[in-house]
Amino acid sequence: MLVEWIHVVLIVTGWVIGAAVGLVAGTWKLASTVSKIEKEIRKDFSDRESKLYEKIAGAIADREARLGELANQFDETLKGLRQKINDVELSTTKNFVARGEFDDFRSEYREDMRDIKKGIHEMNVFLHNNRKGDRI
């Protein structure tokens, strides 16, 4: 009977040692698998992050180029408007009213104003004299 008990003890000891070795080996394998998965996840995030940074940098470069293009167009538009204003001012100064014609107009206008003032004065004198005659 002793042999049977030794046999049972050896079997149980084998199971315990096997279980312990299996537990250590399983833990080791699980740790290495988790480590590999973590490295893959970090690599994947790093790759996605760098792709995202590249897209953002590209979008910023495109926006800057477009803003530069729009600024140039706006600058050209303002320069065109300023040139048109200058051309109209120059044309008005040269062609709208010639200097001699303007001087003639001014002298005629002054003569007309003198005539009007003279006529008003004469009417005033006439009315003033008639009022005195009405009273008498």
ABEGO torsion letter per residue (X at the ends): XAAAAAAAAAAAAAAAAAAAAAAAAAAAAAAAAAAAAAAAAAAAAAAAAAAAAAAAAAAAAAAAAAAAAAAAAAAAAAAAAAAAAAAAAAAAAAAABBAAAAAAAAAAAAAAAAAAAAAAAAAAAAAAAAAAAAAX
